[in-house]
Every structure is written in C-alpha cells, then in structure tokens.
Amino acid sequence: WSGLLPAVAGGRIDVMWDVLYYTPERAKMVDFVLYSTMADRAITHKGNPKNLQSLEGLCGVRALAGLGTVEIVMLQNLSDKCVAAGKPAIELRTFQDRSQAWQMIETERVDIMLSNAMIAQTIAEQKPLLEAGFSFLPGIKVGVAVAKGNTELEQALADAITSIEANGEMARIFQQYKLDPSWALPPDIPTK
C-alpha cells in the first residue's frame, strides 16, 4: 500500500483506489476524485462490557488505534479534552499489525479500538470475541488518487461515480459492506 501513492505521484500508475483519505498535503502530490466521507467504527470485546456508546464516553478507558493513523490523533485530542474537563485521560495504545490489535481486544487488554468502519465491521463478523460498536464521521473525505493533470481520467471517474450513485448501485455497495449509504458524496475534484 505504501508504494501506491508514490507510484501515482511519479506517473508509474494512473490511479490508486483504496480507502484513501484526502489531505491537502496528499493533494500536492496527486489529484483526487472524492466520493465519500470517511466513517470509523468502534470495536469492543463481545457484549461491549464497558457499554461504550460514543466518543464522548471514552474518558478513562483503554483505547487502541493504528500507529500514525487519524484515529490515534483523534483519541489523543479526546483524551486532552477529558483531562481539561476534570475526567480521567484515555489510556492510549497503538498497534502496527492488525492481528495484534484483535488479540488485544479479545484478551481484554484494551476496551475499545477505533478503525475504518468497513474493516471494523468485517473483522467483528469474523472474530467471535469481537463486536462492532458505534460508528462516527471524523470529517475526512475519501477519494481516488489520480496522477496530477490527468483531467480526462478524473472526469471519467467522476462521471462513473455519478452514474452509479444515480442508479442506486453506490447505495447497494455501501449496504453490502454494512456502511451507511448517506456517507456517499457527489463526486468532487478538488483543485487543492
């Protein structure tokens, strides 16, 4: 994965289509065709023993997110708000390998993990000791990376996304992966 964005930026491939978060920094390297808002989901031990229902309820819990992810930054900011409000800090832990993360939840070494909604839902369905919890929108857009200046391809992708949104296929795809179809956005090609 880590080589794909540089390959698009270097002109070695035309497109990278993954759960790729748009950032102004990335947009300096590649163009984007945005089509969705990013959604995250909590993963807990089966039965959600701490009854964690929202981000606001995480003060004092042991939370896990991937090293270098937007989720760990979000958790740190939430922890700072907890402390500022006189509540216990969130005990933050990170992982580099997802299999490591699942074991930490299964053995109850952490109370909750925040991850991409689709990955979280899929893993929770595969692991009998895990449960998909609440979902939330962190305000990040998702898009297709396109080599800079390839406006014809960008427009073709935007037209295709518009078409599958109009005929209901996008909603069906989102529902198939247990995602909320309202997370889909009309395609946008930001200039910066």
N, C-alpha and C positions, 0 to 999 in steps of 0.2 A: 504494500500500500504506500509506504513512504517514498517509493520511487516514481509513483504515477504522476503526482502533481508536478515534480520537476521535469518529467518527460513531456507533459503537455506544455509547460513553460518553455522548454527547449525545442519545441517543434518536432519531437520524435514521434508523438502520437497526437491525434486531433482532439480527443475527448477523454475525460475521466468522469464516469457516472457512478457515484457511490453516495453514501450519506455524507456529503461534503459540505461543511459549514462555510458560509460566505463570511469573509472578514475583509475589511479594506486592505489589509496587508497582503492577503492572498490575491485580491483583485489587482494588485500592482503587477503580479506575475502572469495571471490568466484572466480571461473574461469569464463571466458566469451567465447562465440562464437559470434563474431562480424559479422554483415551482412549489415549494413547501416551507412551512415553518418547522423548525426542529422541535421535536417533542421528546421529553425524557420521562422515564418511569422509575419508580422505586421498586426495589426487590427486597423482600424480607424473608426471614425464616417462615416456613409454613405456619399458617394461623396468625401471622403478624402479632407475636406475643407482646410487643410494646405498643400495639394499637396506633401505629404511626400513619396518620391520615393526610398530612400536608407538610410542606416545607417549614411552616411556622411552628410545627410541633417537634422539631428536631433538636432543640436545645437539650444538652446533656446526654445525647445518645452517641453511640459508637458508629460512625458513618464511614463509608468506603466509596472511593471513586478512582478511576484510572489516573495514573501519573501523567501530569501535563494536560489533563482534559479540562474542558469548560466546567465540568461538574465539580472538580476539586476546588477551582476558583470560587464557584458559587457557594460551596459548603464553607469555605474559609470566610467569605463575606457574611454568610448567615451566622456563623459562629461569632464573628465580631459583633453582630447585632444582638445576639443572645447576651454576650458579656455586657454590652452597653446598656441593656435593659435589666441588668442585675440577675440574669439567669445563667445557669452553667454553660460553659463552652461546649461545642460539639467536639468529640474526640475523633480527629481525622486520621484516616489511614488510606494508603494508596496501594495500588497493585500495578504490575506491569503485564501480567498474564491473566486473562480472564478465568482460566481454570483455577488459578489461585484464589480469585475473588469468590467463585462459587463455593469453594471449600470453606472460606472464612465465614460465609453466611450459614452454610449447612451446619457447621460446628458451633454456631452462635458466638464466634469471636467478634463479630460486628452485628449491629442491629439492623442496618439498612445499607443498601448500595444504590447509587443513582447512576443510570446508564441510559443510552439511547433507547427509546420506547420499544422499537421493533426487536432489538436484541434482547432487551429485558423480558418482553412477553414470550419470545421464543424459548429462551433458556428456562424461564419459570415453568413452561409447559413440559420441558424435557426432564427437569430435575424434581423429583417428588418431594424433596425437603424445602423447596423454594416456592415463593408466592409473588406474583406480580401485584404491586400495590398501586398507589395513586400515580397519576400522570400529571404533567405540567408543561407549560410552554416557557422556555427561558428567553424567548425573544430573539432567537437566532434563525436566520433563513438558510435553507438547503438548496443547492443547485448543482448543475452540471458545469464542470470546468471545460472551457474551450480555449484552444490556442489563441493568443491575442490577435485581434484583427480579422478573424475568420467570421465575418459578419453573415455571410451566406449560410454557413452551418449553424450559427447562433439563431438566425431567423427560422431555419428549417426545424430546429429543435423546439423553439417557442411555438411554431405553428402546430407541430405534432402534439405538444403538451396541451395546447388549446383544444385540439381536436378530441383527445382522449378525455379531457375534462368535460367537454360539451356532450359527448355521447355516453357519459356515465362510467366509462372504463376506469378512470382515475379513482372514483369513489369505490368501485368494486375491488381494485387493487389494494387500496387502503384498508377496506373491510377484511379482505382475505388475510392481511397481516395484523388484524385486530388493532388498527390505527383509526383514529377519528377522521373521517373524510373532510371535516371542516378545517383540518390542518393544511390541506392543499391550498395553494395560492395561484392566482392567474400568473402565467409566466411573465417574468420581468428580466430585462437585460440591462443591469446597471452599468453606468459608464465609469464608475469609480469604485 
